[in-house]
Every structure is written in C-alpha cells, then in structure tokens.
C-alpha cells in the first residue's frame, strides 16, 4: 500500500524503490449457475462474464473460463463432476476450461494471477468453502476479485464488504435449507411420496392434491402417493420377507435363498440381493406411513449417503397408503436386525445361541439394552447377557435350552 509520507527527494530511480510482479497478468473467469433446469446457463453465465470483465485491466483478456452448473452448497471436491456431454448440451456461448476444483488444482500450472467472478456466492454459498478457495489461491499469490465490490478505499473496508457478502450468502443458504426441509416435511406428513417407490408399491398421481399454477420454471411436478403394485405377489413377498426376519431371525443370505427358490411366488426384476432385502426390511414405508429424511445425501463424499437417526425422521401422522405390515411388526424386525448385527460384532456368540434356540423351536428376541448388557427373551425365559458374551456363558445358555427342551 503506498504511503502518504514519501522521501524528501525523488528516489524513484533506485532499483529497490518499487517491487514489481515479474509474472505477466493472467486473469481467468470463475462462474456458477445452481441448476440447468431452474436457471438458464446460456444466459446467466455470459452475463456473469460481462460483469466480471469490467474488472479487467486495459488490454487484458480472460486466459480461461472456469464454471460449474452445481449447487453452491456443494464442497469444492464435489463440484464439476458432471460429464462433459452435459455441459456441451447446455450450449453456453462461452468456453469451459473446467470447474472450480479444476481451477484450484491447475492455477499454479496455468500461471493464473487473478480470478474474477461476479460475486462471492458464485464461488460458494458456504462461507468456509469460499474462504478456503481464497486461502488456497492466495498461497499461490493469486488474487480473487469480485465485480460487485467497490474499488479504491482501504483494505479493511474492502475486506468488510467481502465478508459481509459471504455472511449474507451463507445466511441465504441456511434459510433455503430450512424452507426446503420444511416443505419436504409437509410433503411427507400429508402423504405424498419422495423418491422411487418401494418394491411392493407403485407411485400414482394424487388427483386430489392441489395443483400449482404454471410458474416461471414451468409446471410443478405432480404429487404422488403410493399404491399397491398391480402384481399382488409383491405384497405377499414383502410380507413374507419381513416375517422371516421378524419371527425366524434369518439373515439376508438365508432369506434370499428362500425367495429365490420360488420365483413364481416371489417375483423380482433381476434377482434378490443383500441390499434389496436389507433395504426393504429397513423401509418404514411398508407400515403404511410416509417417512422422509431417513438419509443425509449431502455428506461431502461423492455417492455416499448417511443414515440419519430415527429421531430425525418425519412420519405422516396416520396411515396414508395400504400397509404391508404394522408399525409394531416393522419395529420388531428392526430389533431383530440390530440383534443379528450385534451377534456378528460379538464374533458369533449370539449366532450360536440363536442357532441352538432354533434347533429347540425357540426364538431369541432382544428386549432392551444398556451399554454393557442386553435383556433377551428366549422362549418363555428372560436372560440378561453381557457385551461381549463370554464363551462359557454361551455354552451355559445352550445347555440350559437343551435341558428345558
């Protein structure tokens, strides 16, 4: 920053009077559009280029154009992963040399000196993400310039304007998430389906649902409810699948063997798999209720979704489509599933007890658990077993069942 208090004589001819950047200026454009459906990248991105161009120095041109058609809520590593064919189909009249992640990765290699964008939320709506990008580029001595920021004045004033803008972007992001989640919860609690219908159902348009007038983005997608699949065998297959887990405590591999042995009775496209069986067993929509927010899809890892705690699920207050099983039966199946997984974690101790119980015509049902012990019902008896179950205890339980039989 130049000082107002210079030397008493002209020293500008000295070699050390001023430092100059020996790198040639090489500015690039950075832009983003949230979606290709609700916005028009072919008009939005050229507009962003025009605004960013106003911050070019005389004689400068953009040495590259980096832009994404992605939500600004995504982290950097998940941006720009769409295939090039998608970007070509958008017919945006400006070239694309990559996305935000490509820019961060290649800035040093390309000799980038300035990154120009319309405003900070074109980088990201999350303040941490935009700050991280600025920090990584700053380490390479690359200046990030936003066209909506004022020129001149003090550095502290410029920084205050930038940070306020980034705070506004994150508040807007959080507000949009809150509003979206509120709408999704109402969508589920009023009985309308999210996503692909489970195996025994199809999704049908709810003719009684309110229809929103055509908006700026066209007609809204119709609201759909679940209805039984035209093939009634699917209901029977789902019901039997749940019974095998709930009453016989069978693992997915055993259930698959039973279902696959009678394809005419238990039809399936392709074949029964572990994920299909376990996914269907865990799906609370089989109880006749609509349920939303079972999974968190935006986890920061591409292609990975995390199961949310049941306490965060949104359930319809009543039954809104024909149930395969009751809520109580669904709960029992989850308890058995948890017990089977616990047995696997304990090195097979519980599996040995279950196998012995099955030989004696009994079932093992977990009733309640603490951090160290679980209460099981085996036939008409209640047993409290520790975690993990010692081998001597396993053998004692097996012997007791044999004597009782």
C-alpha positions as CSV (number, residue, x, y, z in Angstrom):
1,X,0.0,0.0,0.0
2,X,1.5,3.3,-1.0
3,X,2.3,5.8,1.9
4,X,1.4,9.4,2.1
5,X,4.7,10.2,3.7
6,X,7.4,9.7,1.0
7,X,11.1,10.6,0.9
8,X,12.2,14.3,0.9
9,X,13.7,13.9,-2.6
10,X,12.8,11.8,-5.7
11,X,14.1,8.3,-5.2
12,X,12.1,6.6,-7.8
13,X,15.1,5.8,-10.0
14,X,16.6,3.5,-7.4
15,X,16.2,-0.2,-8.2
16,X,14.6,-1.0,-4.8
17,X,12.1,1.8,-5.0
18,X,9.2,-0.4,-6.1
19,X,8.6,-4.2,-6.2
20,X,7.0,-5.5,-9.4
21,X,5.4,-8.8,-10.2
22,X,7.5,-10.3,-12.9
23,X,4.7,-12.6,-13.9
24,X,2.6,-11.5,-16.8
25,X,-1.0,-10.8,-15.8
26,X,-3.2,-13.8,-16.5
27,X,-6.7,-13.4,-15.3
28,X,-9.4,-16.1,-15.6
29,X,-13.2,-16.1,-15.2
30,X,-14.9,-18.1,-12.4
31,X,-18.7,-18.6,-12.5
32,X,-21.5,-20.8,-11.4
33,X,-25.2,-21.5,-12.0
34,X,-27.2,-23.5,-9.5
35,X,-29.2,-25.7,-11.8
36,X,-29.7,-26.3,-15.5
37,X,-33.4,-26.7,-15.1
38,X,-34.5,-23.7,-13.0
39,X,-31.9,-21.3,-14.4
40,X,-30.7,-20.8,-17.9
41,X,-26.9,-21.2,-18.0
42,X,-26.8,-20.0,-21.6
43,X,-27.8,-16.5,-20.5
44,X,-26.7,-16.4,-16.8
45,X,-23.0,-17.3,-17.5
46,X,-22.5,-14.8,-20.3
47,X,-24.0,-12.1,-18.0
48,X,-21.5,-13.1,-15.3
49,X,-18.7,-12.9,-17.8
50,X,-19.7,-9.4,-18.8
51,X,-19.9,-8.1,-15.2
52,X,-16.5,-9.7,-14.3
53,X,-14.9,-8.3,-17.4
54,X,-15.4,-4.8,-16.0
55,X,-12.7,-5.5,-13.5
56,X,-10.1,-6.4,-16.2
57,X,-7.2,-4.1,-16.7
58,X,-6.9,-2.3,-20.1
59,X,-5.6,-4.8,-22.7
60,X,-6.4,-7.8,-20.5
61,X,-8.5,-10.8,-21.7
62,X,-9.6,-13.9,-19.9
63,X,-7.0,-16.6,-20.2
64,X,-9.5,-19.2,-19.2
65,X,-13.1,-19.7,-18.2
66,X,-14.0,-22.0,-15.3
67,X,-17.6,-22.5,-14.4
68,X,-20.0,-25.1,-12.9
69,X,-23.6,-25.9,-13.1
70,X,-23.8,-27.0,-9.5
71,X,-25.4,-26.0,-6.2
72,X,-23.3,-23.5,-4.3
73,X,-23.9,-25.7,-1.2
74,X,-21.6,-28.4,-2.5
75,X,-18.0,-28.6,-1.2
76,X,-15.2,-27.9,-3.8
77,X,-14.3,-31.6,-4.3
78,X,-17.9,-32.4,-5.4
79,X,-18.1,-29.6,-7.9
80,X,-17.8,-30.1,-11.7
81,X,-18.2,-33.9,-11.6
82,X,-20.8,-33.9,-14.4
83,X,-19.9,-35.4,-17.7
84,X,-18.6,-33.0,-20.5
85,X,-21.6,-34.1,-22.6
86,X,-23.9,-32.4,-20.1
87,X,-22.1,-29.1,-20.4
88,X,-21.9,-29.4,-24.2
89,X,-25.7,-29.9,-24.3
90,X,-26.3,-26.6,-22.4
91,X,-25.0,-24.6,-25.5
92,X,-23.4,-21.9,-23.3
93,X,-21.7,-19.5,-25.7
94,X,-18.5,-19.3,-23.7
95,X,-15.8,-21.9,-23.5
96,X,-15.3,-24.0,-20.4
97,X,-11.8,-25.0,-19.2
98,X,-13.1,-26.8,-16.2
99,X,-14.8,-26.1,-12.9
100,X,-13.9,-24.7,-9.5
101,X,-11.9,-27.7,-8.5
102,X,-10.0,-27.7,-11.8
103,X,-9.1,-24.0,-11.2
104,X,-7.8,-24.7,-7.7
105,X,-5.8,-27.7,-8.9
106,X,-4.3,-26.0,-12.0
107,X,-3.9,-22.4,-11.0
108,X,-0.2,-22.6,-10.5
109,X,0.4,-24.7,-13.6
110,X,-1.5,-22.2,-15.7
111,X,0.2,-19.2,-14.2
112,X,-3.1,-17.6,-13.1
113,X,-2.6,-14.2,-11.4
114,X,-6.2,-13.1,-10.9
115,X,-9.6,-14.9,-10.6
116,X,-12.5,-12.7,-11.5
117,X,-16.1,-13.5,-10.5
118,X,-19.4,-11.7,-10.4
119,X,-19.7,-12.0,-6.6
120,X,-18.5,-14.3,-3.8
121,X,-21.5,-16.7,-3.8
122,X,-20.6,-17.7,-7.3
123,X,-17.7,-19.5,-5.6
124,X,-19.8,-21.0,-2.9
125,X,-22.7,-20.2,-0.6
126,X,-20.9,-21.7,2.4
127,X,-18.5,-19.1,3.8
128,X,-16.0,-21.8,4.8
129,X,-15.8,-23.0,1.2
130,X,-15.3,-19.6,-0.3
131,X,-12.7,-18.7,2.3
132,X,-10.9,-22.0,1.7
133,X,-10.7,-21.3,-2.0
134,X,-9.5,-17.8,-1.4
135,X,-6.9,-19.1,1.0
136,X,-5.6,-21.8,-1.4
137,X,-5.4,-19.4,-4.3
138,X,-3.8,-16.8,-2.0
139,X,-0.9,-19.2,-1.2
140,X,-0.2,-19.1,-4.9
141,X,-0.3,-15.3,-4.9
142,X,-3.5,-15.4,-6.9
143,X,-5.9,-12.5,-6.2
144,X,-9.6,-13.2,-6.1
145,X,-11.6,-10.2,-7.4
146,X,-15.4,-9.9,-7.1
147,X,-17.1,-7.5,-9.6
148,X,-19.7,-6.3,-7.1
149,X,-17.1,-5.0,-4.6
150,X,-16.2,-1.3,-4.6
151,X,-12.8,-0.1,-5.9
152,X,-10.5,2.2,-4.0
153,X,-10.7,3.0,-0.3
154,X,-9.0,1.0,2.4
155,X,-8.2,-2.7,2.5
156,X,-10.2,-3.1,5.7
157,X,-13.2,-1.5,4.0
158,X,-12.9,-3.9,1.1
159,X,-12.5,-6.9,3.4
160,X,-15.5,-5.8,5.4
161,X,-17.6,-5.6,2.3
162,X,-16.4,-9.1,1.2
163,X,-17.0,-10.8,4.5
164,X,-20.5,-9.2,4.8
165,X,-21.3,-10.5,1.4
166,X,-20.1,-14.0,2.3
167,X,-22.1,-14.0,5.5
168,X,-25.2,-13.0,3.6
169,X,-24.6,-15.9,1.1
170,X,-24.4,-18.4,4.0
171,X,-27.4,-17.0,5.7
172,X,-29.3,-17.3,2.4
173,X,-28.1,-20.8,2.1
174,X,-29.3,-21.7,5.6
175,X,-32.6,-20.1,5.0
176,X,-33.1,-22.0,1.8
177,X,-32.3,-25.3,3.6
178,X,-34.7,-24.5,6.3
179,X,-37.5,-23.6,3.9
180,X,-36.8,-26.6,1.7
181,X,-36.8,-29.1,4.7
182,X,-40.0,-27.6,6.0
183,X,-41.6,-28.1,2.6
184,X,-40.3,-31.7,2.4
185,X,-41.7,-32.5,5.8
186,X,-45.1,-31.2,4.9
187,X,-44.9,-33.2,1.7
188,X,-44.3,-36.4,3.6
189,X,-46.7,-35.7,6.5
190,X,-49.5,-35.1,4.0
191,X,-48.9,-38.5,2.5
192,X,-47.0,-37.7,-0.7
193,X,-44.1,-39.9,-1.7
194,X,-40.4,-39.0,-2.1
195,X,-38.2,-40.9,-4.4
196,X,-38.5,-44.3,-6.0
197,X,-41.4,-46.4,-4.7
198,X,-40.5,-49.5,-2.6
199,X,-40.8,-53.0,-4.2
200,X,-44.5,-53.7,-3.3
201,X,-45.7,-50.3,-4.4
202,X,-46.1,-48.0,-7.4
203,X,-46.3,-44.2,-7.3
204,X,-49.6,-42.8,-8.7
205,X,-50.5,-39.1,-9.2
206,X,-52.8,-37.9,-6.4
207,X,-55.7,-36.3,-8.3
208,X,-56.9,-34.6,-5.1
209,X,-53.6,-32.8,-4.5
210,X,-53.6,-29.1,-5.0
211,X,-52.1,-28.1,-8.4
212,X,-49.9,-25.0,-8.5
213,X,-50.3,-22.7,-11.5
214,X,-47.6,-22.7,-14.1
215,X,-44.7,-20.7,-12.8
216,X,-41.5,-19.2,-14.3
217,X,-40.0,-22.7,-14.3
218,X,-43.0,-24.4,-15.9
219,X,-45.5,-26.8,-14.3
220,X,-44.6,-28.2,-10.9
221,X,-44.2,-32.0,-10.8
222,X,-47.4,-33.7,-9.8
223,X,-47.7,-35.0,-6.2
224,X,-47.8,-38.8,-6.0
225,X,-48.9,-41.3,-3.4
226,X,-48.0,-45.0,-3.0
227,X,-50.4,-47.7,-4.2
228,X,-50.1,-51.5,-4.2
229,X,-48.2,-52.8,-7.2
230,X,-50.5,-54.4,-9.9
231,X,-48.9,-57.7,-9.1
232,X,-50.3,-58.8,-5.7
233,X,-47.5,-61.3,-5.3
234,X,-45.2,-58.5,-4.4
235,X,-47.2,-57.6,-1.3
236,X,-47.0,-61.3,-0.3
237,X,-43.3,-61.5,-1.0
238,X,-42.6,-58.3,1.1
239,X,-44.8,-59.6,3.9
240,X,-43.0,-63.0,3.9
241,X,-39.6,-61.4,3.8
242,X,-40.4,-59.3,6.9
243,X,-41.8,-62.4,8.7
244,X,-38.7,-64.4,8.0
245,X,-36.6,-61.7,9.7
246,X,-39.0,-60.9,12.5
247,X,-40.1,-64.4,13.5
248,X,-37.3,-66.7,12.3
249,X,-34.4,-64.2,12.7
250,X,-33.0,-65.2,9.3
251,X,-30.1,-63.3,7.8
252,X,-30.3,-61.8,4.3
253,X,-28.5,-64.7,2.7
254,X,-31.0,-67.2,4.1
255,X,-33.9,-65.0,3.1
256,X,-32.5,-64.7,-0.4
257,X,-32.3,-68.5,-0.7
258,X,-35.9,-68.9,0.3
259,X,-37.2,-66.2,-2.0
260,X,-35.1,-67.2,-5.0
261,X,-36.3,-70.8,-4.6
262,X,-39.8,-69.8,-5.6
263,X,-39.5,-67.1,-8.3
264,X,-43.2,-67.6,-9.4
265,X,-44.3,-66.9,-5.9
266,X,-41.8,-64.1,-5.1
267,X,-41.1,-62.3,-8.4
268,X,-38.3,-59.8,-8.7
269,X,-36.7,-57.9,-11.6
270,X,-33.2,-59.4,-11.9
271,X,-32.5,-61.2,-8.7
272,X,-32.8,-60.8,-4.9
273,X,-29.7,-59.2,-3.4
274,X,-28.5,-58.4,0.1
275,X,-29.0,-54.7,-0.4
276,X,-32.6,-55.2,-1.7
277,X,-33.5,-57.4,1.2
278,X,-32.0,-55.3,3.9
279,X,-33.2,-52.1,2.3
280,X,-36.8,-53.4,2.2
281,X,-36.6,-54.7,5.7
282,X,-35.5,-51.3,6.9
283,X,-38.0,-49.3,4.9
284,X,-40.7,-47.8,7.3
285,X,-43.0,-47.1,4.3
286,X,-44.1,-50.7,4.5
287,X,-46.0,-49.7,7.6
288,X,-48.4,-47.5,5.6
289,X,-46.8,-44.3,6.8
290,X,-44.9,-41.8,4.7
291,X,-41.4,-41.2,6.1
292,X,-38.9,-38.6,5.0
293,X,-35.3,-37.7,6.0
294,X,-34.1,-41.2,6.5
295,X,-30.8,-40.5,4.7
296,X,-28.5,-37.5,4.5
297,X,-27.3,-37.4,0.9
298,X,-25.1,-34.3,1.1
299,X,-22.3,-35.8,3.2
300,X,-19.3,-34.4,1.5
301,X,-18.5,-37.8,-0.1
302,X,-19.5,-38.4,-3.7
303,X,-22.0,-41.2,-4.0
304,X,-22.3,-41.7,-0.2
305,X,-25.4,-41.2,1.9
306,X,-25.5,-41.5,5.7
307,X,-28.5,-42.9,7.6
308,X,-30.0,-40.3,9.9
309,X,-31.1,-41.3,13.4
310,X,-34.8,-42.4,13.6
311,X,-35.4,-39.4,15.9
312,X,-34.8,-37.1,12.8
313,X,-37.3,-38.8,10.5
314,X,-40.6,-37.1,9.6
315,X,-43.6,-39.5,9.7
316,X,-47.1,-39.0,8.4
317,X,-49.4,-38.9,11.5
318,X,-51.6,-41.6,10.1
319,X,-51.6,-44.4,7.5
320,X,-51.6,-42.9,4.1
321,X,-51.3,-46.0,1.8
322,X,-52.0,-49.7,2.2
323,X,-49.6,-51.2,4.7
324,X,-47.7,-54.4,4.2
325,X,-47.0,-54.8,7.9
326,X,-47.9,-52.9,11.0
327,X,-45.6,-50.3,12.6
328,X,-45.2,-52.7,15.6
329,X,-44.1,-55.5,13.2
330,X,-41.7,-53.2,11.5
331,X,-40.2,-52.2,14.8
332,X,-39.8,-55.9,15.8
333,X,-38.0,-56.5,12.5
334,X,-35.5,-53.7,13.3
335,X,-34.9,-55.1,16.8
336,X,-34.1,-58.5,15.3
337,X,-31.8,-56.8,12.7
338,X,-30.0,-55.0,15.4
339,X,-29.6,-58.3,17.3
340,X,-28.2,-60.0,14.3
341,X,-25.7,-57.3,13.7
342,X,-24.7,-57.3,17.4
343,X,-24.2,-61.1,17.2
344,X,-21.8,-60.6,14.2
345,X,-19.9,-57.9,16.1
346,X,-19.5,-60.3,19.1
347,X,-17.7,-62.9,17.0
348,X,-20.7,-65.2,16.5
349,X,-21.5,-65.8,20.2
350,X,-25.1,-64.7,19.8
351,X,-25.4,-66.5,16.5
352,X,-24.5,-69.8,18.3
353,X,-27.2,-69.1,20.8
354,X,-29.8,-68.3,18.1
355,X,-28.8,-71.5,16.2
356,X,-29.3,-73.6,19.3
357,X,-32.6,-71.9,20.1
358,X,-33.8,-72.6,16.5
359,X,-33.0,-76.3,16.9
360,X,-35.1,-76.3,20.1
361,X,-38.0,-74.5,18.4
362,X,-37.3,-71.2,20.2
363,X,-36.6,-67.7,19.2
364,X,-34.2,-65.1,20.7
365,X,-35.6,-61.6,20.9
366,X,-33.7,-58.6,22.3
367,X,-36.0,-56.6,24.7
368,X,-33.8,-53.8,26.0
369,X,-30.2,-52.9,26.1
370,X,-27.7,-50.8,28.1
371,X,-24.1,-50.0,27.4
372,X,-23.0,-53.3,28.9
373,X,-25.9,-55.8,28.9
374,X,-28.9,-56.8,26.8
375,X,-32.1,-58.4,28.0
376,X,-33.3,-61.2,25.7
377,X,-36.4,-63.3,25.6
378,X,-35.7,-67.0,24.8
379,X,-38.9,-68.9,24.6
380,X,-40.7,-68.1,27.9
381,X,-37.5,-67.0,29.7
382,X,-35.8,-63.7,30.1
383,X,-32.0,-63.6,30.2
384,X,-29.6,-60.8,30.8
385,X,-26.4,-61.3,28.7
386,X,-23.3,-59.1,28.8
387,X,-21.4,-57.4,25.9
388,X,-19.5,-59.3,24.7
389,X,-20.9,-62.7,25.6
390,X,-18.1,-64.9,27.1
391,X,-17.8,-68.4,25.6
392,X,-18.6,-70.0,29.0
393,X,-21.9,-68.1,29.2
394,X,-22.8,-69.1,25.6
395,X,-22.3,-72.7,26.4
396,X,-24.3,-72.4,29.7
397,X,-27.2,-70.8,27.8
398,X,-27.1,-73.6,25.1
399,X,-27.0,-76.3,27.8
400,X,-29.9,-74.8,29.7
401,X,-32.0,-74.7,26.5
402,X,-31.2,-78.3,25.8
403,X,-32.3,-79.3,29.3
404,X,-35.5,-77.3,29.1
405,X,-36.4,-79.0,25.8
